Amino acid sequence: MKSPLKNFCARTAAFVALFLLWVAPALAQSCAMCYSTARAASKEGQLAITRGVVVLLVPPVGVLTVGVGMAFRYGRKRDQERNRADYAG
């Protein structure tokens, strides 16, 4: 029987490999026209594009962070309540 750590590492490595294979096609989807237009823009234009990307990324990343934090907090609270009930009863 494998140890839990080896099992976890193997599953994590498999997940990362599958994830990288899954997102690989997305890397090839950069539009040549978009790239050349952004590359030809002035430094201020490139900075504006960069800021725009950051502005568009902040809300979803923030919501995801809050959601994951709440899920972990709920899970920890649920586990603590179960442990208290096991010890009490």
MOPAC internal coordinates of N, CA, C and O (Angstrom, degrees):
PM7 1SCF
backbone

  N    0.0000 0     0.00 0     0.00 0    0    0    0
  C    1.4484 1     0.00 0     0.00 0    1    0    0
  C    1.5256 1   109.04 1     0.00 0    2    1    0
  O    1.2310 1   120.64 1   -43.56 1    3    2    1
  N    1.3229 1   116.38 1   136.44 1    3    2    1
  C    1.4578 1   121.25 1   179.75 1    5    3    2
  C    1.5210 1   110.13 1   -75.54 1    6    5    3
  O    1.2310 1   121.97 1   -28.32 1    7    6    5
  N    1.3250 1   113.84 1   151.68 1    7    6    5
  C    1.4527 1   117.10 1   175.61 1    9    7    6
  C    1.5247 1   108.67 1   -74.15 1   10    9    7
  O    1.2310 1   119.90 1   -24.40 1   11   10    9
  N    1.3147 1   117.79 1   155.60 1   11   10    9
  C    1.4712 1   120.56 1  -178.91 1   13   11   10
  C    1.5254 1   112.81 1   -60.21 1   14   13   11
  O    1.2310 1   120.03 1   145.17 1   15   14   13
  N    1.3422 1   117.55 1   -34.83 1   15   14   13
  C    1.4589 1   120.26 1  -179.55 1   17   15   14
  C    1.5215 1   110.99 1   -67.56 1   18   17   15
  O    1.2310 1   120.03 1   137.38 1   19   18   17
  N    1.3335 1   117.55 1   -42.62 1   19   18   17
  C    1.4641 1   120.30 1   178.49 1   21   19   18
  C    1.5167 1   110.61 1   -65.47 1   22   21   19
  O    1.2310 1   120.44 1   140.63 1   23   22   21
  N    1.3202 1   116.76 1   -39.37 1   23   22   21
  C    1.4535 1   121.56 1   178.22 1   25   23   22
  C    1.5258 1   110.14 1   -62.89 1   26   25   23
  O    1.2310 1   120.59 1   136.42 1   27   26   25
  N    1.3332 1   116.48 1   -43.58 1   27   26   25
  C    1.4620 1   121.39 1   178.82 1   29   27   26
  C    1.5206 1   110.57 1   -63.57 1   30   29   27
  O    1.2310 1   120.07 1   134.95 1   31   30   29
  N    1.3264 1   117.47 1   -45.05 1   31   30   29
  C    1.4681 1   121.23 1   179.95 1   33   31   30
  C    1.5261 1   111.20 1   -63.09 1   34   33   31
  O    1.2310 1   120.27 1   139.16 1   35   34   33
  N    1.3134 1   117.09 1   -40.84 1   35   34   33
  C    1.4633 1   120.53 1   179.65 1   37   35   34
  C    1.5274 1   110.45 1   -65.48 1   38   37   35
  O    1.2310 1   120.42 1   136.61 1   39   38   37
  N    1.3123 1   116.81 1   -43.39 1   39   38   37
  C    1.4711 1   119.94 1   179.05 1   41   39   38
  C    1.5264 1   111.09 1   -65.91 1   42   41   39
  O    1.2310 1   120.62 1   139.68 1   43   42   41
  N    1.3228 1   116.42 1   -40.32 1   43   42   41
  C    1.4545 1   119.85 1   179.47 1   45   43   42
  C    1.5253 1   110.74 1   -64.79 1   46   45   43
  O    1.2310 1   120.21 1   136.45 1   47   46   45
  N    1.3307 1   117.20 1   -43.55 1   47   46   45
  C    1.4559 1   120.83 1   178.64 1   49   47   46
  C    1.5249 1   110.98 1   -62.83 1   50   49   47
  O    1.2310 1   120.09 1   139.37 1   51   50   49
  N    1.3165 1   117.44 1   -40.63 1   51   50   49
  C    1.4623 1   120.79 1   178.35 1   53   51   50
  C    1.5245 1   110.75 1   -65.44 1   54   53   51
  O    1.2310 1   120.23 1   139.28 1   55   54   53
  N    1.3247 1   117.16 1   -40.72 1   55   54   53
  C    1.4595 1   120.75 1   178.65 1   57   55   54
  C    1.5225 1   111.22 1   -64.05 1   58   57   55
  O    1.2310 1   120.31 1   135.32 1   59   58   57
  N    1.3248 1   117.02 1   -44.68 1   59   58   57
  C    1.4684 1   120.61 1   179.60 1   61   59   58
  C    1.5288 1   110.42 1   -62.71 1   62   61   59
  O    1.2310 1   120.14 1   136.83 1   63   62   61
  N    1.3254 1   117.33 1   -43.17 1   63   62   61
  C    1.4650 1   120.72 1   179.28 1   65   63   62
  C    1.5261 1   110.95 1   -62.36 1   66   65   63
  O    1.2310 1   120.15 1   134.51 1   67   66   65
  N    1.3196 1   117.32 1   -45.49 1   67   66   65
  C    1.4656 1   120.42 1   178.74 1   69   67   66
  C    1.5266 1   111.56 1   -64.93 1   70   69   67
  O    1.2310 1   120.81 1   141.36 1   71   70   69
  N    1.3237 1   116.06 1   -38.64 1   71   70   69
  C    1.4623 1   120.04 1   178.74 1   73   71   70
  C    1.5206 1   110.93 1   -63.61 1   74   73   71
  O    1.2310 1   120.37 1   135.22 1   75   74   73
  N    1.3291 1   116.90 1   -44.78 1   75   74   73
  C    1.4682 1   120.20 1   179.11 1   77   75   74
  C    1.5225 1   111.46 1   -63.93 1   78   77   75
  O    1.2310 1   120.05 1   141.95 1   79   78   77
  N    1.3183 1   117.51 1   -38.05 1   79   78   77
  C    1.4574 1   119.94 1   176.47 1   81   79   78
  C    1.5310 1   111.31 1   -67.97 1   82   81   79
  O    1.2310 1   120.44 1   147.11 1   83   82   81
  N    1.3085 1   116.77 1   -32.89 1   83   82   81
  C    1.4485 1   121.49 1  -178.71 1   85   83   82
  C    1.5310 1   111.46 1   -71.46 1   86   85   83
  O    1.2310 1   119.86 1   140.93 1   87   86   85
  N    1.3414 1   117.88 1   -39.07 1   87   86   85
  C    1.4603 1   120.68 1  -176.79 1   89   87   86
  C    1.5269 1   113.12 1   -89.26 1   90   89   87
  O    1.2310 1   119.55 1   172.21 1   91   90   89
  N    1.3181 1   118.47 1    -7.79 1   91   90   89
  C    1.4640 1   120.89 1  -178.63 1   93   91   90
  C    1.5251 1   112.60 1   -56.71 1   94   93   91
  O    1.2310 1   118.61 1   136.93 1   95   94   93
  N    1.3286 1   120.25 1   -43.07 1   95   94   93
  C    1.4690 1   118.52 1   178.67 1   97   95   94
  C    1.5281 1   113.19 1   -61.05 1   98   97   95
  O    1.2310 1   119.77 1   150.76 1   99   98   97
  N    1.3072 1   118.04 1   -29.24 1   99   98   97
  C    1.4569 1   120.54 1  -179.71 1  101   99   98
  C    1.5250 1   111.37 1   -66.70 1  102  101   99
  O    1.2310 1   119.85 1   150.95 1  103  102  101
  N    1.3179 1   117.90 1   -29.05 1  103  102  101
  C    1.4571 1   120.64 1   179.55 1  105  103  102
  C    1.5259 1   111.10 1   -68.24 1  106  105  103
  O    1.2310 1   119.48 1   153.90 1  107  106  105
  N    1.3063 1   118.60 1   -26.10 1  107  106  105
  C    1.4546 1   122.31 1  -178.91 1  109  107  106
  C    1.5199 1   112.40 1   -87.46 1  110  109  107
  O    1.2310 1   119.49 1  -179.40 1  111  110  109
  N    1.3183 1   118.57 1     0.60 1  111  110  109
  C    1.4474 1   120.85 1  -175.07 1  113  111  110
  C    1.5201 1   113.97 1   -93.74 1  114  113  111
  O    1.2310 1   119.65 1  -166.45 1  115  114  113
  N    1.3229 1   118.27 1    13.55 1  115  114  113
  C    1.4537 1   118.41 1   178.38 1  117  115  114
  C    1.5204 1   108.80 1   -69.78 1  118  117  115
  O    1.2310 1   121.72 1   -50.70 1  119  118  117
  N    1.2833 1   114.32 1   129.30 1  119  118  117
  C    1.4567 1   121.22 1  -176.75 1  121  119  118
  C    1.5221 1   109.06 1   -74.93 1  122  121  119
  O    1.2310 1   120.28 1   -52.08 1  123  122  121
  N    1.3153 1   117.07 1   127.92 1  123  122  121
  C    1.4660 1   121.14 1  -178.90 1  125  123  122
  C    1.5196 1   110.85 1   -63.15 1  126  125  123
  O    1.2310 1   120.13 1   142.48 1  127  126  125
  N    1.3321 1   117.36 1   -37.52 1  127  126  125
  C    1.4596 1   120.23 1  -179.62 1  129  127  126
  C    1.5257 1   110.45 1   -68.25 1  130  129  127
  O    1.2310 1   120.61 1   137.59 1  131  130  129
  N    1.3375 1   116.45 1   -42.41 1  131  130  129
  C    1.4655 1   119.86 1   178.71 1  133  131  130
  C    1.5253 1   110.54 1   -63.15 1  134  133  131
  O    1.2310 1   120.75 1   136.80 1  135  134  133
  N    1.3245 1   116.16 1   -43.20 1  135  134  133
  C    1.4570 1   120.56 1  -179.19 1  137  135  134
  C    1.5252 1   110.64 1   -62.84 1  138  137  135
  O    1.2310 1   120.12 1   133.03 1  139  138  137
  N    1.3256 1   117.38 1   -46.97 1  139  138  137
  C    1.4670 1   119.91 1  -177.74 1  141  139  138
  C    1.5249 1   111.18 1   -67.52 1  142  141  139
  O    1.2310 1   120.00 1   144.47 1  143  142  141
  N    1.3224 1   117.60 1   -35.53 1  143  142  141
  C    1.4617 1   120.57 1   177.96 1  145  143  142
  C    1.5277 1   110.81 1   -67.51 1  146  145  143
  O    1.2310 1   120.24 1   136.11 1  147  146  145
  N    1.3122 1   117.15 1   -43.89 1  147  146  145
  C    1.4626 1   120.40 1   178.97 1  149  147  146
  C    1.5277 1   110.63 1   -66.94 1  150  149  147
  O    1.2310 1   120.54 1   142.43 1  151  150  149
  N    1.3216 1   116.57 1   -37.57 1  151  150  149
  C    1.4642 1   120.98 1   179.99 1  153  151  150
  C    1.5260 1   111.12 1   -67.34 1  154  153  151
  O    1.2310 1   120.45 1   146.15 1  155  154  153
  N    1.3316 1   116.75 1   -33.85 1  155  154  153
  C    1.4606 1   121.22 1  -178.59 1  157  155  154
  C    1.5224 1   112.51 1   -81.28 1  158  157  155
  O    1.2310 1   119.86 1   168.91 1  159  158  157
  N    1.3120 1   117.87 1   -11.09 1  159  158  157
  C    1.4670 1   121.32 1  -178.89 1  161  159  158
  C    1.5231 1   109.71 1   -68.36 1  162  161  159
  O    1.2310 1   121.65 1   -22.68 1  163  162  161
  N    1.3062 1   114.44 1   157.32 1  163  162  161
  C    1.4687 1   119.35 1   177.36 1  165  163  162
  C    1.5283 1   109.83 1   -67.88 1  166  165  163
  O    1.2310 1   120.84 1    -8.60 1  167  166  165
  N    1.3031 1   115.99 1   171.40 1  167  166  165
  C    1.4741 1   120.14 1   178.87 1  169  167  166
  C    1.5262 1   110.54 1   -59.81 1  170  169  167
  O    1.2310 1   120.37 1   141.33 1  171  170  169
  N    1.3337 1   116.90 1   -38.67 1  171  170  169
  C    1.4624 1   119.89 1   178.53 1  173  171  170
  C    1.5318 1   110.65 1   -66.44 1  174  173  171
  O    1.2310 1   120.62 1   141.47 1  175  174  173
  N    1.3144 1   116.41 1   -38.53 1  175  174  173
  C    1.4601 1   120.31 1   177.28 1  177  175  174
  C    1.5156 1   112.17 1   -64.92 1  178  177  175
  O    1.2310 1   120.48 1   138.35 1  179  178  177
  N    1.3283 1   116.69 1   -41.65 1  179  178  177
  C    1.4672 1   120.49 1   177.47 1  181  179  178
  C    1.5240 1   110.68 1   -64.79 1  182  181  179
  O    1.2310 1   120.65 1   141.13 1  183  182  181
  N    1.3216 1   116.37 1   -38.87 1  183  182  181
  C    1.4661 1   120.20 1   177.32 1  185  183  182
  C    1.5373 1   110.51 1   -64.74 1  186  185  183
  O    1.2310 1   120.70 1   140.42 1  187  186  185
  N    1.3335 1   116.26 1   -39.58 1  187  186  185
  C    1.4630 1   119.98 1   178.16 1  189  187  186
  C    1.5252 1   110.73 1   -64.37 1  190  189  187
  O    1.2310 1   119.93 1   139.64 1  191  190  189
  N    1.3297 1   117.74 1   -40.36 1  191  190  189
  C    1.4687 1   120.96 1   177.80 1  193  191  190
  C    1.5245 1   109.91 1   -63.45 1  194  193  191
  O    1.2310 1   120.25 1   136.05 1  195  194  193
  N    1.3188 1   117.12 1   -43.95 1  195  194  193
  C    1.4659 1   121.51 1   179.28 1  197  195  194
  C    1.5263 1   110.80 1   -61.67 1  198  197  195
  O    1.2310 1   120.78 1   135.12 1  199  198  197
  N    1.3229 1   116.11 1   -44.88 1  199  198  197
  C    1.4665 1   119.64 1   178.57 1  201  199  198
  C    1.5257 1   111.30 1   -64.12 1  202  201  199
  O    1.2310 1   120.69 1   141.29 1  203  202  201
  N    1.3176 1   116.28 1   -38.71 1  203  202  201
  C    1.4613 1   120.38 1   177.98 1  205  203  202
  C    1.5184 1   111.94 1   -61.76 1  206  205  203
  O    1.2310 1   120.66 1   138.11 1  207  206  205
  N    1.3213 1   116.34 1   -41.89 1  207  206  205
  C    1.4650 1   120.18 1   178.34 1  209  207  206
  C    1.5225 1   110.04 1   -63.30 1  210  209  207
  O    1.2310 1   120.31 1   137.23 1  211  210  209
  N    1.3174 1   117.02 1   -42.77 1  211  210  209
  C    1.4677 1   120.78 1   179.83 1  213  211  210
  C    1.5310 1   110.03 1   -64.48 1  214  213  211
  O    1.2310 1   120.56 1   137.40 1  215  214  213
  N    1.3345 1   116.53 1   -42.60 1  215  214  213
  C    1.4627 1   120.04 1   179.50 1  217  215  214
  C    1.5280 1   110.58 1   -61.97 1  218  217  215
  O    1.2310 1   120.26 1   141.99 1  219  218  217
  N    1.3288 1   117.10 1   -38.01 1  219  218  217
  C    1.4565 1   119.90 1   179.43 1  221  219  218
  C    1.5270 1   112.66 1   -74.34 1  222  221  219
  O    1.2310 1   119.82 1   157.14 1  223  222  221
  N    1.3319 1   117.95 1   -22.86 1  223  222  221
  C    1.4601 1   120.86 1  -179.69 1  225  223  222
  C    1.5236 1   113.58 1   -85.26 1  226  225  223
  O    1.2310 1   120.02 1   151.43 1  227  226  225
  N    1.3132 1   117.58 1   -28.57 1  227  226  225
  C    1.4644 1   121.07 1  -172.89 1  229  227  226
  C    1.5374 1   112.88 1   -61.07 1  230  229  227
  O    1.2310 1   118.14 1   129.96 1  231  230  229
  N    1.3253 1   121.14 1   -50.04 1  231  230  229
  C    1.4728 1   119.00 1  -177.81 1  233  231  230
  C    1.5293 1   114.33 1   -60.60 1  234  233  231
  O    1.2310 1   118.51 1   131.74 1  235  234  233
  N    1.3465 1   120.44 1   -48.26 1  235  234  233
  C    1.4672 1   117.32 1  -179.54 1  237  235  234
  C    1.5219 1   113.09 1   -65.45 1  238  237  235
  O    1.2310 1   120.28 1   142.79 1  239  238  237
  N    1.3284 1   117.07 1   -37.21 1  239  238  237
  C    1.4614 1   119.34 1   179.04 1  241  239  238
  C    1.5338 1   109.67 1   -66.87 1  242  241  239
  O    1.2310 1   120.19 1   140.86 1  243  242  241
  N    1.3283 1   117.24 1   -39.14 1  243  242  241
  C    1.4596 1   120.52 1   177.99 1  245  243  242
  C    1.5188 1   112.08 1   -63.42 1  246  245  243
  O    1.2310 1   120.49 1   134.85 1  247  246  245
  N    1.3348 1   116.67 1   -45.15 1  247  246  245
  C    1.4640 1   120.49 1   179.41 1  249  247  246
  C    1.5203 1   110.36 1   -64.12 1  250  249  247
  O    1.2310 1   120.49 1   137.70 1  251  250  249
  N    1.3216 1   116.66 1   -42.30 1  251  250  249
  C    1.4622 1   120.45 1   178.89 1  253  251  250
  C    1.5305 1   110.89 1   -62.52 1  254  253  251
  O    1.2310 1   120.31 1   137.26 1  255  254  253
  N    1.3231 1   117.01 1   -42.74 1  255  254  253
  C    1.4629 1   120.77 1   179.88 1  257  255  254
  C    1.5278 1   110.88 1   -62.87 1  258  257  255
  O    1.2310 1   120.41 1   135.07 1  259  258  257
  N    1.3198 1   116.83 1   -44.93 1  259  258  257
  C    1.4714 1   120.39 1   179.44 1  261  259  258
  C    1.5274 1   110.19 1   -64.51 1  262  261  259
  O    1.2310 1   120.23 1   137.10 1  263  262  261
  N    1.3252 1   117.17 1   -42.90 1  263  262  261
  C    1.4621 1   120.54 1  -179.93 1  265  263  262
  C    1.5104 1   112.72 1   -62.82 1  266  265  263
  O    1.2310 1   120.20 1   135.38 1  267  266  265
  N    1.3216 1   117.23 1   -44.62 1  267  266  265
  C    1.4689 1   120.41 1   178.95 1  269  267  266
  C    1.5209 1   110.17 1   -66.01 1  270  269  267
  O    1.2310 1   120.22 1   139.58 1  271  270  269
  N    1.3295 1   117.19 1   -40.42 1  271  270  269
  C    1.4657 1   120.73 1   177.68 1  273  271  270
  C    1.5177 1   111.88 1   -61.18 1  274  273  271
  O    1.2310 1   120.61 1   137.40 1  275  274  273
  N    1.3229 1   116.44 1   -42.60 1  275  274  273
  C    1.4636 1   119.88 1   178.59 1  277  275  274
  C    1.5202 1   111.10 1   -66.69 1  278  277  275
  O    1.2310 1   120.30 1   142.24 1  279  278  277
  N    1.3254 1   117.03 1   -37.76 1  279  278  277
  C    1.4719 1   119.96 1   179.16 1  281  279  278
  C    1.5229 1   110.62 1   -64.26 1  282  281  279
  O    1.2310 1   120.30 1   135.72 1  283  282  281
  N    1.3268 1   117.04 1   -44.28 1  283  282  281
  C    1.4613 1   119.63 1   178.46 1  285  283  282
  C    1.5185 1   111.30 1   -64.89 1  286  285  283
  O    1.2310 1   120.40 1   139.34 1  287  286  285
  N    1.3349 1   116.85 1   -40.66 1  287  286  285
  C    1.4639 1   119.98 1   179.70 1  289  287  286
  C    1.5279 1   109.98 1   -63.33 1  290  289  287
  O    1.2310 1   120.28 1   135.84 1  291  290  289
  N    1.3283 1   117.07 1   -44.16 1  291  290  289
  C    1.4629 1   120.70 1   178.79 1  293  291  290
  C    1.5286 1   110.73 1   -62.87 1  294  293  291
  O    1.2310 1   120.45 1   136.51 1  295  294  293
  N    1.3342 1   116.75 1   -43.49 1  295  294  293
  C    1.4617 1   120.20 1   179.95 1  297  295  294
  C    1.5223 1   112.00 1   -62.80 1  298  297  295
  O    1.2310 1   120.66 1   138.22 1  299  298  297
  N    1.3194 1   116.34 1   -41.78 1  299  298  297
  C    1.4680 1   119.77 1   179.62 1  301  299  298
  C    1.5240 1   110.56 1   -65.99 1  302  301  299
  O    1.2310 1   120.64 1   137.76 1  303  302  301
  N    1.3433 1   116.38 1   -42.24 1  303  302  301
  C    1.4635 1   120.34 1   179.76 1  305  303  302
  C    1.5276 1   110.23 1   -64.00 1  306  305  303
  O    1.2310 1   120.29 1   137.54 1  307  306  305
  N    1.3344 1   117.06 1   -42.46 1  307  306  305
  C    1.4672 1   121.38 1   178.74 1  309  307  306
  C    1.5227 1   110.68 1   -62.05 1  310  309  307
  O    1.2310 1   120.23 1   136.56 1  311  310  309
  N    1.3345 1   117.16 1   -43.44 1  311  310  309
  C    1.4645 1   120.47 1   179.55 1  313  311  310
  C    1.5232 1   111.57 1   -64.52 1  314  313  311
  O    1.2310 1   120.41 1   140.66 1  315  314  313
  N    1.3275 1   116.83 1   -39.34 1  315  314  313
  C    1.4660 1   119.68 1   178.59 1  317  315  314
  C    1.5298 1   110.87 1   -65.00 1  318  317  315
  O    1.2310 1   120.36 1   139.82 1  319  318  317
  N    1.3256 1   116.93 1   -40.18 1  319  318  317
  C    1.4618 1   119.87 1   179.28 1  321  319  318
  C    1.5236 1   110.90 1   -66.04 1  322  321  319
  O    1.2310 1   120.18 1   141.60 1  323  322  321
  N    1.3265 1   117.25 1   -38.40 1  323  322  321
  C    1.4666 1   120.71 1   177.55 1  325  323  322
  C    1.5275 1   111.04 1   -65.58 1  326  325  323
  O    1.2310 1   120.55 1   138.83 1  327  326  325
  N    1.3200 1   116.56 1   -41.17 1  327  326  325
  C    1.4738 1   120.19 1   178.89 1  329  327  326
  C    1.5153 1   110.82 1   -64.21 1  330  329  327
  O    1.2310 1   120.43 1   138.71 1  331  330  329
  N    1.3431 1   116.78 1   -41.29 1  331  330  329
  C    1.4624 1   119.79 1   177.82 1  333  331  330
  C    1.5296 1   110.67 1   -63.10 1  334  333  331
  O    1.2310 1   120.44 1   138.76 1  335  334  333
  N    1.3259 1   116.76 1   -41.24 1  335  334  333
  C    1.4573 1   120.57 1  -179.93 1  337  335  334
  C    1.5247 1   110.97 1   -67.61 1  338  337  335
  O    1.2310 1   120.05 1   143.99 1  339  338  337
  N    1.3255 1   117.52 1   -36.01 1  339  338  337
  C    1.4747 1   120.30 1   178.04 1  341  339  338
  C    1.5244 1   111.06 1   -66.50 1  342  341  339
  O    1.2310 1   120.36 1   139.02 1  343  342  341
  N    1.3185 1   116.93 1   -40.98 1  343  342  341
  C    1.4579 1   119.78 1  -178.58 1  345  343  342
  C    1.5271 1   111.73 1   -74.70 1  346  345  343
  O    1.2310 1   120.34 1   149.64 1  347  346  345
  N    1.3262 1   116.96 1   -30.36 1  347  346  345
  C    1.4594 1   120.29 1  -178.40 1  349  347  346
  C    1.5275 1   111.53 1   -78.78 1  350  349  347
  O    1.2310 1   121.21 1   148.13 1  351  350  349
  N    1.3137 1   115.28 1   -31.87 1  351  350  349
  C    1.4557 1   117.03 1  -172.51 1  353  351  350
  C    1.4678 1   111.44 1  -111.07 1  354  353  351
  O    1.2310 1   120.10 1   180.00 1  355  354  353

